[in-house]
Structures are given as C-alpha cells and as structure tokens.
C-alpha cells in the first residue's frame, strides 16, 4: 500500500500504529491560522460585498510582499505552471508570472508540480501567498480548516497531489470575473490534479486539524460565495462544496468548515464535487437517514474533524471547539448585534455540535460599514467576560497578546481575532465598474492602518510593498512592513497606554483614506468614460502616493512613540513639567495582588508574593458562591489591613523589648511575643492578599452588562 493511502482517516490500517505512536500527532496548525469576515451587499453600507482575511502567520516567516500580477495575453499552446508556494520569502520565483517575482541574485526559478493549459488572456490581481483581488473585483479571503482527510504535495515522497489552495486562488483570479466561476474553476482543477494542504503534517503525525481550506469569494455583481475544500479518498483528487450566501447576511469563518445543510438539487445556491457525499457514507461519517430529504447533505457534520482517542494535546477537542466558535460568535455580535445576542457564546463549534452556529446571520440593510469590519479585525473581546486585556494574564498594562507555551503545559487561552503574529490583514470591497478596493494593513490589526489600493490598478504598489531589500528576517527601512511591526512590538511594553495612541492615529488616517477615495473616484468620473485607462492611472497614482506618505509618517510615528514612552514615564517636551513620572505607573489592582507581593513585602519575606500551592490532584469543580460586592470586599480589606498594622506595631514593640528587656519581661518572653506577633503579620498579609484576590475576582454588574 502506498503512503498516499493515508489520505483518509480509517483508510490506512497498516499505518495506524505509526500514527497512534506519534507523540505529537494532531498538534494544532490552526493555532497559526486565519480569520475570514464577510458582508453581503445588502448588509453593506456601501452596497458592495466585503470580504476580509487576517494572515495569522505560523511557525515560519511570511513573504511580506504585496505583489501586482499584471494582465497578460498568452500565445496559443501556452501552459500555466502550478507551484508548491512557499510561505517564506520568496514565495515563488517566476518572472513570467510577474516582474515582481523575477529571480534576484542567487535565486532559481520555482519548479512546477504540474501544468495546465493557459487561457488566452489573464486578469491582473493583487497577490500575497493567496490571491487577494483582481481587476474585475473578484475578491478572496482564506482560513485553514479541519477535515477528516489529509493530503500532501507531489514534491514529498508520500504525496502526489498537485494543486494547493495558494495556486488555486491565483488561477481563479486570473480567469474569473464572478465568484461562481472562481468556485467552479478551483474545484474542477483540484478534483483533476488532487488537492493538498500546506498544513497536513506528515504520515507519522497527520494534522487533521489543519488539512483543509475555507475561502469566501465576493464579486462585483454582488454575490458572496462560501467555498470548502479537502483532499479526497486515498490522498487523491478533492472533495469540495460552495454555497451562495444571502445578500443581507454577514459571515464568519474561524478555521472550521461552515457549510452545513446543502440542498444538492439547488444548483443556483450550491456547487459541489461529483459524489460529494460518497466518502462520508463509505466511512460511516454521515448517513442519508440522518436528513429529512434525500437531497440534503451536511458537509461540516460529515467532513469536519473532531479529535478523539489519544491525541496531543489531550484537550484538543475543547481547543478546537472554542478556537473557532468564540470568534464566530464575536463577529456576529459586533456586525449584527441583534442576531448575535441570540447566540450562545459558550456553544462552541464542532462538526456534531447540537443546534450549531449558522454560517451567516442577517444584518439590517446598509448597517455594516468598512470601519466596523476593520475594527472587528482589531478585537480582543474587549468589554466582554472573555476580554483578553484584563486579568493577570494581561499583565499590569492590559496586554491582550498571548504568546506560545511550552509543550506539555495543557491549557487554553481565548483565541482573539487580532493576533500578535498576524503578518497582514485586509478587507476587500468588491465594487463594480473597476472601483473595487483592497484595504491592506501590515502586521497585527490592532497596530496597523488599512490603506486603499484599487483592484484595477494599472501598476504595482509603492516599491516598499514589494521590495527585495528586506524581509521578516532582514531589517530594512525600505520595507513597508517594518514600521508597523516595530510599533506592534514596542506597544507591548504598555499596551493600554501606547495602543490607545496608535489606534487614535490609525483611525484618523483611515478616515482620511475613506474620504480621499471618494474624492479620487469623483475626479476620475469626469473623464472615465472617454479615457478609462487614464482614470485608472490617476487612481493608482493617488492611492500609491497616499500609501507612500503614510508609510513615511508611520516611520516618524515609530520614533515618536519610542521617545515618548521610554523608561516607564511619558515625556511630552523639554520643560520642567514636560515629563509625567507616573504616566506608566503600575495599577493598584496589580500591585495589591498576592501573586505580585508588593503590599506583602516584609524584612523576613515574602519577597516575591505568596507562592501558589500546587495540588497533587485537581480539585473537583464546584459552583462558586455568589460573589461579594465590591463595597463589602473593600470594607473587609480595610479592616484586615488595620489588623495587620496593629500586628506590625506589636512586632516592633516585642523586638524593642528583646533588645532591651526589663525586669518585668524576660528575654525569652519577649522573643516569644515577637514570634507570635510576626505570625500575626504573616497571617494578616495572607488575609490581605486573599481578600484582594476575592475583590479582583468579583465581576461588577456594569462589566456583565457589557458582555
């Protein structure tokens, strides 16, 4: 049996022992995955559909270039190569694809996995690792998803598939002017050449938690399509489905399939691969008897992955459940509050979840703005009980970023929408008549600014957006990604204070950008009919000039922030009052925590706070008693501190007596008194910390009202 037969779970019995023995089998590539947010044209304030993507980078660097692939005519008989696209620089090397992909010193042309016949003419488009938006307005967002199969590319010994999602998106934007065309084109090629995921692991440890792909496709006709794809039986071919979404809905995809009940007889709203349900029936993952009609097939129920058995980490099912589900709930709540309020945030999102989240929810007509979507990408659940900017995990300065943890430490953070490891994010607005716009922002969304680039641009972005002078591993002032990354790193010193200034500046720049786009389009409209190419050149020139100006401004902002927030102070100017020495002071709640130990310090200790006791066995989970009110806890805390002060005074008196004993009090008695008093101090310190912890743990009614 060939190694390729590992392509479907349960179809590779000779290798089952190998898979089971893998210590890290099933580790989560989705931990390095992306989020899609999409808005139907009727829900959109502009009347055009929107689709966004966050490139939440994984365990390797990203090629951070925004590349322009030009429109081209091809000779009859030309062939189009398909590559195994790198995540890191250079993603591909192919001068024929784009001059910006031409080989640099020491680089060799990429080696093709396969060739397909080239079409007569291909459209221009913006390109990253996945294609983004073409001149016709077709726009794509991506999210790596889970599946019951895995597949590998033909350039590794155990794989023989030749179409990855990266090249499928590029071919779709080269050839299609509608979302329907894009879905059908990608699906047909994947079935013929075989689909592979960049996150399938290897045969010894197949990564079902990242072995498939989800795309959302918007087009200038106003349609929005949801596209799910995975490898087919025996690591071959592909199984895929596409669903046309309602015009008045918003969508969220967080690393899991979202196509559920398909009506296989409704060709207007559903597309799919031949025999789409066959493998699910063969493997017992789904049965037609489960449905109310023979035409219905539940794609996610059948093909989504639920960890079972001996997996690592052992809580993988719970991680996947809320890694996806919480983001879906939050996006729906932000963009359609009325519908979001109907959803249970604690439901999670697994294939067999009872009454699962819908793929989309309705939003009022014209209610969702571009600004709402970009702000959703900046979200860390602020104002909810899941808020990552509060609690000890956020540190004293409200940092929502949660870095990696050592292997073997089992637990879970909330998965924010905005991630510290995002390489770039964008929101595509698929407007008609050559006026589609890509709003593109480098690095983590909470520290970026989204700048406009026209889908029908006549040439590429400013040089700094596709420069070869720098990369993630090589600093350069000539690379636009770097000032955004530096600010995101620097603001982690005091996220609450610095990020507030960053967001304020970003909001002003983005508001100016939205205003300018309207002005540019108005100016272009005066001569667009007579000279469409000249109008597009003007739009391209103006958007590039705005991007160049903003990148230069962001570099200046870097040095401003470093100067202003250095050394735990806030410096404003060169004057006697030009520095706020307490501008970055630790907050009282953090200082008073028993874990920090500031208020517990004593000459005899504790010097580093009270150490946590590690129970030998996990305690049983019990329902907590109703939390005390803030006022009651404060009163109890004050009383305990008064008792501690009295105890400290007793210690002082006892120590003085020990140093100079009187006839009435023997040295031994004084020493005993000192020990007793010292014990009282320790007990008092413990009680103060304990009460402070109770106070910190109490959630106010106002806080709950925001959730």
C-alpha positions in Angstrom: 0.0 0.0 0.0 1.4 3.4 -1.0 2.0 6.1 1.6 -0.6 8.1 -0.2 -3.3 5.8 1.2 -3.0 7.7 4.4 -5.2 10.4 2.8 -8.4 9.5 4.7 -8.8 8.7 8.4 -9.5 5.0 8.8 -8.3 4.1 5.3 -4.7 3.4 6.2 -4.8 0.5 8.6 -1.2 -0.7 8.1 -0.1 2.8 9.2 -2.5 3.1 12.1 0.1 2.0 14.6 2.6 4.6 13.3 0.0 7.3 13.6 -1.0 6.3 17.1 2.6 6.1 18.3 3.4 9.7 17.2 3.9 11.7 20.3 2.8 14.9 18.8 0.1 13.6 16.5 -2.6 16.1 15.8 -0.9 19.2 17.1 -2.8 22.3 16.0 -1.7 24.0 12.8 -4.9 26.0 13.3 -3.0 27.7 16.1 -1.3 29.5 13.2 -4.4 30.1 11.1 -6.6 32.9 9.8 -10.0 34.6 10.1 -12.5 35.5 7.4 -15.1 38.2 7.9 -17.6 38.8 5.0 -20.6 41.1 4.5 -23.3 40.7 1.8 -24.1 43.6 -0.5 -27.4 44.5 1.1 -26.0 44.5 4.6 -23.0 46.6 3.4 -23.2 50.3 3.9 -21.6 50.9 0.5 -23.9 48.5 -1.3 -20.9 46.3 -2.3 -20.0 43.0 -0.7 -16.9 42.9 1.5 -14.6 40.0 2.4 -11.6 40.2 4.8 -8.7 38.0 5.8 -6.1 38.1 8.5 -2.8 36.3 7.8 -2.1 34.9 11.2 1.3 33.6 10.5 2.6 30.2 11.6 5.8 28.6 12.7 7.8 30.1 9.9 8.3 33.6 8.4 6.0 35.0 5.8 6.9 36.6 2.4 5.5 40.0 3.3 5.4 41.4 -0.3 2.1 42.7 -1.8 2.7 41.8 -5.4 1.0 43.1 -8.5 0.4 40.3 -11.2 -0.3 42.2 -14.4 -2.9 41.4 -17.1 -1.4 39.3 -19.9 -2.2 37.8 -23.2 -0.7 34.4 -23.9 0.3 32.6 -27.0 -1.7 29.6 -28.2 -0.4 26.4 -26.6 1.0 28.2 -23.5 0.9 26.2 -20.3 0.3 27.5 -16.8 2.5 26.1 -14.1 1.3 25.2 -10.6 3.8 25.6 -7.8 4.1 24.5 -4.2 4.0 28.1 -2.9 6.3 28.9 0.0 5.0 30.8 3.0 8.5 32.4 3.4 10.4 34.6 1.0 10.5 34.1 -1.9 7.0 32.6 -2.2 7.6 31.8 -5.8 10.3 32.8 -8.4 8.7 33.3 -11.8 9.4 36.3 -14.0 6.7 35.3 -16.4 4.1 35.5 -13.6 5.1 39.0 -12.6 8.2 41.2 -12.9 8.0 41.5 -9.1 8.5 37.7 -8.9 11.6 37.8 -11.2 14.7 36.0 -9.8 17.0 38.1 -7.7 20.7 37.3 -7.2 21.2 33.7 -6.3 17.5 32.8 -6.8 16.4 30.0 -9.1 13.0 29.7 -10.9 10.4 27.7 -9.0 9.9 24.1 -10.0 6.3 23.3 -11.2 4.3 20.5 -9.7 2.0 20.4 -12.7 1.0 22.4 -15.8 -2.5 23.1 -17.2 -3.4 24.7 -20.5 -3.2 28.5 -20.3 -6.1 30.7 -21.3 -5.8 33.4 -24.0 -5.8 36.3 -21.5 -5.5 36.5 -17.7 -6.6 39.3 -15.4 -4.4 41.5 -13.2 -4.6 41.0 -9.5 -3.1 41.7 -6.1 -1.2 38.7 -4.7 0.2 37.5 -1.4 0.6 33.8 -0.5 -3.1 33.7 -1.5 -4.5 35.8 -4.3 -6.5 38.8 -3.0 -8.4 40.8 -5.5 -8.4 41.1 -9.3 -9.2 44.0 -11.7 -12.8 42.7 -12.1 -13.4 42.9 -8.4 -13.4 39.2 -7.6 -12.0 39.1 -4.0 -10.9 36.2 -1.8 -10.4 35.7 2.0 -8.9 32.5 3.4 -9.0 30.4 6.6 -7.3 27.0 7.1 -9.8 24.4 8.4 -10.1 20.9 9.9 -11.1 17.8 8.0 -11.3 14.0 8.1 -8.7 13.6 5.4 -5.2 14.8 4.8 -3.2 15.3 1.5 0.4 16.1 0.5 2.0 17.6 -2.5 3.8 15.6 -5.1 7.2 17.1 -4.2 7.4 14.9 -1.0 7.8 11.1 -1.1 4.4 10.3 0.4 2.3 12.8 -1.6 1.2 13.0 -5.2 -1.3 15.9 -5.3 -0.5 18.9 -7.4 -3.0 21.7 -6.5 -2.6 23.8 -3.3 -5.0 26.5 -2.2 -2.4 29.2 -2.9 -2.3 28.4 -6.7 -6.0 27.7 -6.9 -6.8 31.2 -5.7 -4.4 32.7 -8.2 -5.8 30.8 -11.1 -9.3 31.8 -10.1 -8.4 35.5 -10.1 -6.5 35.2 -13.4 -9.5 33.6 -15.1 -12.8 34.7 -13.4 -15.0 37.7 -13.2 -17.6 36.1 -10.8 -17.5 34.2 -7.6 -19.4 31.3 -9.1 -16.7 31.0 -11.8 -14.0 31.1 -9.2 -15.5 28.3 -7.1 -16.2 26.1 -10.0 -12.7 26.7 -11.5 -10.9 25.9 -8.3 -13.0 22.8 -7.6 -12.6 21.4 -11.1 -8.8 21.8 -11.1 -8.5 20.3 -7.6 -10.5 17.2 -8.5 -8.4 16.6 -11.6 -4.9 17.3 -10.1 -5.5 16.4 -6.4 -5.7 18.9 -3.6 -3.1 19.2 -0.8 -3.0 21.5 2.2 0.1 23.2 3.5 -0.8 22.1 7.0 -1.4 18.3 6.7 1.7 17.4 8.7 3.3 14.1 7.6 2.2 10.4 7.6 3.7 9.8 11.1 1.6 12.6 12.5 -1.2 13.7 10.2 -2.6 17.1 11.1 -6.3 16.7 10.6 -6.8 20.0 12.5 -5.3 21.9 9.5 -5.7 19.7 6.5 -8.4 21.6 4.6 -9.2 25.1 3.4 -12.1 27.6 3.5 -12.5 30.5 1.3 -15.0 33.3 0.9 -15.3 34.9 -2.5 -17.0 38.2 -3.3 -17.6 39.7 -6.7 -18.6 43.0 -8.3 -22.0 41.6 -9.3 -22.8 41.5 -5.6 -22.5 37.8 -4.9 -20.8 36.2 -1.9 -19.7 32.5 -2.0 -18.5 30.2 0.8 -16.1 27.6 -0.5 -14.8 24.5 1.5 -12.3 22.0 0.1 -10.3 19.0 1.3 -8.4 16.0 -0.1 -10.4 13.1 -1.4 -10.2 9.4 -0.7 -6.7 7.8 -0.6 -4.9 11.1 -0.7 -6.2 11.8 -4.2 -8.5 14.2 -6.0 -10.6 16.5 -3.9 -14.0 16.9 -2.2 -15.4 20.4 -2.3 -18.6 22.4 -1.8 -19.6 26.0 -2.4 -22.6 27.9 -1.1 -24.0 31.2 -2.3 -24.7 33.4 0.8 -27.7 35.7 1.3 -27.1 39.3 0.3 -28.3 40.6 3.7 -26.1 38.4 5.8 -22.6 38.7 7.5 -20.3 35.7 7.6 -17.6 34.5 9.9 -15.1 31.7 9.4 -12.6 30.7 12.1 -10.7 27.6 11.0 -13.6 25.3 10.5 -16.0 24.4 7.7 -19.2 26.4 7.9 -21.2 24.8 5.0 -23.8 22.7 6.8 -27.1 21.5 5.2 -26.6 21.5 1.4 -29.6 21.1 -0.9 -27.9 19.0 -3.7 -30.8 19.7 -6.1 -30.4 23.6 -5.8 -27.8 24.4 -8.4 -28.4 28.1 -8.1 -27.1 28.2 -4.5 -24.9 25.1 -4.2 -22.0 23.8 -6.2 -20.0 20.7 -5.3 -17.7 17.9 -6.5 -19.0 14.8 -8.1 -20.1 12.2 -5.5 -19.7 14.8 -2.7 -21.2 12.6 0.0 -19.8 9.2 -1.2 -16.7 9.0 1.1 -18.8 10.2 4.1 -21.2 7.3 3.5 -18.5 4.7 3.0 -16.7 5.7 6.2 -19.8 6.0 8.3 -19.2 9.7 9.0 -22.7 10.6 7.7 -25.8 8.8 6.5 -28.7 9.9 4.3 -31.0 8.6 7.0 -30.0 11.5 9.2 -31.6 14.0 6.9 -35.2 15.0 6.2 -34.8 14.7 2.4 -32.5 12.7 0.1 -31.3 15.9 -1.4 -29.8 17.2 1.9 -26.2 16.7 2.8 -24.5 18.1 5.9 -20.9 18.9 4.7 -19.4 20.0 8.0 -21.0 17.3 10.0 -19.6 14.7 7.6 -16.1 16.0 6.9 -15.2 18.3 9.9 -12.7 16.9 12.3 -13.5 16.1 16.0 -10.4 14.8 17.9 -10.9 11.5 19.6 -8.8 8.9 21.4 -5.2 9.6 22.3 -4.5 13.0 20.9 -2.0 15.7 21.9 -2.7 18.0 23.5 -5.3 16.0 25.4 -7.7 19.0 25.4 -7.6 19.4 21.6 -11.3 18.9 21.2 -12.1 21.7 23.6 -9.4 23.9 22.0 -10.9 23.4 18.5 -14.4 23.9 19.8 -13.8 27.4 21.1 -10.9 28.4 18.9 -13.5 28.6 16.1 -16.8 29.1 17.9 -15.9 32.1 20.0 -14.6 34.1 17.0 -17.8 33.3 15.1 -20.0 34.5 18.0 -17.9 37.7 18.4 -18.0 38.6 14.8 -21.8 38.1 14.6 -22.2 40.1 17.8 -20.1 43.0 16.5 -21.6 43.2 13.0 -25.2 42.2 13.7 -25.8 42.8 17.5 -29.4 41.8 17.4 -28.7 38.4 15.8 -25.5 37.9 17.8 -27.4 38.3 21.1 -29.5 35.3 20.1 -26.4 33.1 20.1 -24.8 31.2 23.0 -21.1 32.3 23.2 -20.4 29.1 25.1 -21.8 26.7 22.5 -18.5 26.2 20.6 -18.3 25.0 17.0 -17.5 21.3 16.3 -19.0 19.2 13.5 -21.5 17.4 15.7 -22.4 20.4 17.9 -26.2 20.3 18.6 -28.0 23.3 17.1 -24.7 24.7 15.7 -23.9 28.2 14.8 -25.2 29.3 11.4 -22.7 30.0 8.6 -24.1 33.6 8.5 -26.6 35.8 10.2 -28.8 38.6 8.9 -27.8 42.2 9.4 -30.0 45.3 8.8 -29.9 46.8 5.4 -26.8 49.1 4.9 -25.8 48.7 8.5 -22.2 47.3 8.2 -19.5 49.8 7.4 -15.9 49.2 6.3 -14.8 50.8 9.6 -16.9 48.2 11.6 -15.1 45.3 9.7 -11.6 46.7 10.2 -12.3 47.3 13.9 -13.6 43.7 14.2 -10.2 42.6 13.0 -8.7 44.6 15.9 -10.8 42.9 18.5 -9.8 41.0 21.7 -13.3 40.6 23.1 -13.0 44.0 24.8 -15.9 44.7 27.1 -17.0 41.0 27.5 -16.2 38.4 30.1 -13.7 37.0 27.7 -11.7 40.3 27.5 -8.1 39.5 26.9 -7.0 43.0 28.1 -7.9 42.3 31.7 -6.7 39.8 34.4 -3.3 38.7 35.5 -2.7 37.1 32.1 -2.8 40.6 30.5 -0.2 41.8 33.0 -0.3 45.2 34.6 -0.7 47.1 31.4 -3.6 45.2 29.7 -1.7 43.3 27.0 -4.1 41.0 25.1 -1.4 39.2 23.3 -0.8 35.6 24.4 2.4 34.0 23.2 3.2 30.3 22.7 3.5 28.0 25.7 5.9 25.1 26.3 5.0 21.6 25.1 3.4 19.6 27.8 1.7 22.5 29.6 -2.0 21.8 28.9 -4.4 24.7 29.0 -6.1 27.2 26.7 -6.2 31.0 26.0 -9.1 32.7 24.4 -8.3 33.0 20.6 -8.6 36.7 19.8 -9.5 37.9 16.3 -6.5 40.3 16.3 -3.3 38.3 16.8 0.3 39.5 17.7 1.6 37.1 15.0 -0.5 38.5 12.1 1.7 39.3 9.1 -1.0 41.4 7.3 -4.7 41.7 7.1 -7.1 43.2 4.6 -10.7 44.0 3.7 -11.8 43.8 0.1 -14.7 45.9 -1.1 -16.0 44.4 -4.4 -17.5 47.5 -6.0 -18.5 47.4 -9.7 -17.2 49.4 -12.7 -13.5 48.9 -11.9 -13.8 50.6 -8.5 -13.1 47.6 -6.2 -10.7 48.5 -3.4 -8.3 46.5 -1.3 -7.8 48.0 2.2 -4.5 46.5 3.2 -2.7 46.7 6.6 0.6 45.2 7.6 1.3 43.3 10.9 -1.2 42.9 13.8 -4.5 44.6 13.1 -4.5 46.3 16.5 -1.4 48.3 15.5 -1.9 48.8 11.8 -3.6 51.3 9.4 -5.6 50.0 6.5 -4.7 51.8 3.2 -6.5 51.7 -0.1 -5.3 50.0 -3.3 -7.6 49.7 -6.4 -8.3 46.3 -7.7 -8.0 47.6 -11.3 -4.7 49.5 -10.6 -2.5 50.0 -13.7 0.7 49.1 -11.9 2.0 47.8 -8.6 2.1 49.2 -5.1 4.9 51.5 -3.9 8.4 49.8 -4.0 8.4 49.4 -0.2 5.5 47.0 -0.5 7.3 44.5 -2.8 11.0 45.3 -2.1 13.7 42.6 -2.0 15.9 44.7 0.3 14.3 43.3 3.4 12.1 40.6 4.8 10.9 39.2 8.2 14.4 38.0 8.9 16.2 41.1 7.5 15.5 44.6 8.7 15.2 47.4 6.1 14.0 51.0 6.2 12.9 50.3 2.6 10.3 47.7 3.5 6.8 48.9 4.5 6.1 46.1 6.9 8.8 47.1 9.3 7.4 50.3 10.9 4.1 48.6 11.6 5.8 45.6 13.1 8.1 47.8 15.3 5.2 49.7 16.7 3.3 46.5 17.5 6.3 45.1 19.3 7.0 48.4 21.2 3.5 48.9 22.4 3.6 45.6 24.2 5.7 47.5 26.9 2.5 49.2 27.9 -0.4 48.2 25.7 -3.1 50.1 27.4 -1.4 53.4 27.1 0.5 53.1 23.9 -2.1 51.2 21.8 -4.7 53.9 22.6 -2.5 56.5 20.8 -1.8 54.1 18.0 -5.5 53.4 17.4 -6.3 57.0 17.6 -3.8 57.9 14.9 -4.8 54.9 12.7 -8.5 55.9 12.9 -7.6 59.4 11.7 -5.5 58.1 8.8 -8.2 55.6 7.7 -10.9 58.2 7.9 -8.8 60.4 5.7 -8.3 57.5 3.3 -12.0 56.8 3.0 -12.6 60.5 2.3 -9.9 60.6 -0.3 -11.1 57.5 -2.1 -14.5 59.2 -2.6 -12.8 62.4 -3.9 -10.5 60.5 -6.2 -13.4 58.5 -7.7 -15.4 61.6 -8.2 -12.5 63.3 -10.0 -12.0 60.1 -12.2 -15.7 60.0 -13.1 -15.4 63.2 -15.1 -13.3 61.6 -17.8 -13.5 57.8 -17.0 -16.0 57.1 -19.9 -13.8 58.8 -22.5 -10.4 57.7 -21.1 -10.9 54.8 -18.7 -7.2 53.8 -18.7 -6.2 57.4 -17.8 -8.8 57.4 -15.0 -7.3 54.2 -13.6 -3.8 55.6 -13.8 -4.9 58.6 -11.8 -6.5 56.4 -9.2 -3.4 54.2 -9.0 -1.1 57.2 -8.7 -3.1 58.9 -6.0 -3.5 55.7 -3.9 0.2 54.9 -4.1 1.1 58.4 -3.1 -1.1 58.2 -0.1 0.4 54.8 0.9 3.9 56.2 0.5 3.1 59.3 2.6 1.5 57.1 5.3 4.5 54.7 5.5 6.8 57.6 5.9 4.5 59.1 8.5 4.5 55.7 10.3 8.3 55.6 10.5 8.1 59.1 12.1 5.5 57.7 14.5 7.9 54.9 15.5 10.4 57.3 16.8 7.7 59.5 18.4 6.4 56.5 20.4 9.9 55.3 21.4 10.8 58.8 22.6 7.5 59.5 24.4 7.1 56.2 26.3 10.7 55.3 27.2 11.7 54.4 30.7 8.3 53.9 32.4 7.4 57.6 32.0 5.6 59.7 29.5 7.7 62.5 28.0 6.0 65.4 26.3 8.5 68.2 25.9 11.7 69.8 27.2 10.3 71.8 30.2 10.1 71.5 33.9 6.7 69.9 33.5 7.4 68.0 30.3 7.5 64.5 31.8 4.8 62.6 33.7 6.7 60.4 36.1 3.5 58.4 36.8 2.3 58.2 33.3 3.1 54.5 33.2 2.7 53.6 36.9 1.7 50.1 37.8 -2.1 49.9 38.5 -3.2 49.4 42.2 -5.0 46.2 41.5 -1.9 44.6 40.2 0.4 45.9 43.0 -2.1 44.7 45.6 -2.3 41.2 44.2 -0.8 38.5 46.5 0.9 37.0 43.4 2.9 40.2 42.8 3.8 40.7 46.5 4.3 44.4 46.6 1.9 45.0 49.5 3.1 41.8 51.3 6.8 42.6 51.4 8.4 42.3 54.9 12.0 42.1 56.0 11.6 38.3 56.6 9.5 37.8 53.5 7.6 37.0 51.4 9.9 38.7 48.8 8.1 37.6 45.7 4.5 37.3 46.7 2.8 34.2 48.1 3.6 31.1 46.1 0.7 29.3 44.6 0.1 25.9 46.1 0.1 23.1 43.5 -2.4 20.4 44.5 -1.4 16.9 43.9 -4.8 16.2 42.4 -7.1 18.5 40.6 -9.9 19.7 42.9 -13.5 18.9 41.9 -15.2 21.7 40.1 -17.9 23.2 42.3 -20.3 26.0 41.7 -18.9 29.2 43.3 -20.7 31.1 45.9 -22.3 34.4 44.9 -19.5 37.0 44.6 -19.4 39.6 47.4 -20.0 43.1 46.4 -17.1 45.4 45.6 -18.0 47.7 48.5 -18.2 44.8 51.0 -14.8 43.4 49.9 -13.2 46.8 50.2 -14.5 47.2 53.7 -13.3 43.8 54.7 -9.9 44.5 53.1 -9.5 47.8 55.0 -10.3 46.0 58.3 -7.8 43.3 57.6 -5.1 45.8 56.8 -5.9 47.6 60.1 -5.3 44.3 62.0 -2.1 43.8 60.1 -0.9 47.3 61.0 -1.6 46.5 64.7 0.3 43.3 64.4 3.2 45.0 62.9 3.2 47.5 65.8 3.2 44.6 68.2 6.2 43.1 66.4 8.1 46.4 66.8 7.3 46.6 70.5 8.3 43.0 71.0 11.6 43.4 69.1 12.3 46.5 71.2 11.7 44.6 74.3 14.0 41.8 73.1 16.8 44.3 72.5 16.4 45.9 76.0 14.5 43.6 78.4 13.0 45.0 81.5 12.8 43.1 84.9 9.1 42.6 84.2 9.6 40.9 80.9 12.2 38.3 80.4 14.2 37.9 77.2 12.6 34.6 76.4 9.1 36.0 76.9 9.9 39.0 74.7 11.2 36.6 72.0 8.0 34.5 72.2 5.9 37.6 71.9 7.8 38.7 68.8 7.3 35.3 67.2 3.6 35.4 67.9 3.3 39.0 66.6 5.3 38.0 63.5 2.9 35.2 62.9 0.1 37.6 63.1 1.8 39.7 60.5 2.2 36.8 58.2 -1.4 35.7 58.7 -2.5 39.3 58.2 -0.5 39.6 55.0 -2.1 36.4 53.7 -5.6 37.6 54.5 -4.9 40.9 52.8 -3.8 39.1 49.7 -6.6 36.6 49.8 -9.2 39.4 50.2 -7.6 41.3 47.4 -7.9 38.2 45.2 -11.6 37.9 46.1 -12.0 41.5 45.1 -10.2 41.1 41.8 -12.3 38.0 41.1 -15.6 39.8 41.7 -17.2 40.9 38.4 -19.2 44.2 38.7 -22.7 44.5 37.3 -21.5 47.1 34.8 -19.0 44.7 33.5 -21.6 42.0 33.0 -23.9 44.4 31.3 -21.3 45.0 28.6 -20.9 41.3 27.9 
